[in-house]
Amino acid sequence: MIRHMALYTLTKKAHDEGIDGVVEKLDRSVKAMVGRVKGLIHAEVTLNLAQDSPRDLLFYSEFERAEDIPPYLESAVHRAHANMADAYVENKEGVDAKA
């Protein structure tokens, strides 16, 4: 299993619309990808609680294999989510790790 994670900074639009509602919207969107993208077995979005981090948001996902990540990133399902999320997040910092 591979863990695919990214930290983001929330945009002004996210703050203006209300962080809790935006986080819930993004979380619902990534959870809806599970079962629709080959190899994606878990996905969630939550606030980053680390006090000393410049990033506000954590995207956490699990894949069966590392080879599943590139097709996921290019999938129509992911592109639709990313297009929606672009208004709310910026400054991505990503990492993949073996479980």
C-alpha positions in Angstrom: 0.0 0.0 0.0 1.1 3.5 -0.8 0.2 6.7 1.1 -0.3 9.7 -1.2 -0.5 13.0 0.8 -0.4 16.7 0.1 -0.5 19.8 2.3 -2.1 23.0 1.0 -2.6 26.6 2.0 -6.2 27.7 1.9 -7.0 30.7 -0.4 -8.8 33.9 0.5 -11.9 32.5 -1.2 -11.8 29.5 1.2 -11.6 31.8 4.2 -14.3 34.1 2.8 -16.7 31.1 2.3 -15.9 29.6 5.7 -13.1 27.1 6.3 -15.3 24.4 7.9 -17.7 24.3 4.9 -14.9 24.3 2.4 -13.1 21.4 4.2 -16.3 19.5 4.3 -16.9 20.1 0.5 -13.4 19.0 -0.4 -13.6 16.0 1.9 -16.9 14.8 0.3 -15.4 15.3 -3.1 -12.3 13.2 -2.5 -14.3 10.5 -0.7 -16.5 10.3 -3.8 -13.4 9.3 -5.9 -13.0 6.0 -3.9 -14.3 3.2 -6.0 -14.3 5.3 -9.1 -10.5 5.3 -9.6 -8.6 2.1 -9.9 -6.4 1.4 -6.9 -7.7 4.3 -4.7 -8.8 2.7 -1.5 -9.1 5.6 0.9 -9.2 9.4 0.6 -9.9 12.3 3.0 -9.3 16.0 3.6 -8.8 17.5 7.0 -7.4 20.6 8.6 -3.7 20.5 9.5 -3.4 21.0 13.3 0.3 21.5 13.4 0.8 24.9 15.0 4.2 25.6 13.3 3.1 24.6 9.7 2.5 27.2 7.0 0.0 24.7 5.4 -3.7 24.6 6.5 -5.0 21.5 4.9 -4.1 17.8 4.6 -5.2 15.6 1.7 -4.5 11.9 2.7 -5.1 8.9 0.4 -4.1 5.3 0.1 -3.5 3.3 -3.0 -2.9 -0.4 -3.6 0.3 0.3 -5.6 2.5 3.2 -6.5 1.7 2.5 -10.2 -1.9 3.5 -9.5 -1.0 7.1 -8.7 -0.1 8.5 -12.2 -3.4 7.2 -13.8 -5.3 8.6 -10.8 -3.8 12.0 -11.3 -4.7 12.0 -15.0 -8.2 10.5 -14.5 -11.3 12.6 -15.4 -12.6 12.1 -11.8 -9.4 13.6 -10.3 -9.3 16.4 -12.8 -12.9 17.4 -12.0 -12.1 17.4 -8.3 -8.9 19.4 -8.9 -10.7 22.0 -11.0 -13.2 22.6 -8.2 -10.5 22.6 -5.5 -8.2 25.1 -7.3 -10.4 27.9 -6.0 -9.8 26.9 -2.4 -6.2 25.6 -2.2 -2.7 26.7 -3.3 1.0 26.1 -2.4 0.9 22.3 -2.7 3.5 20.2 -0.9 3.1 16.5 -1.7 4.7 13.3 -0.6 4.2 9.5 -1.3 5.3 6.9 1.2 5.2 3.2 1.4 2.9 1.9 4.2 
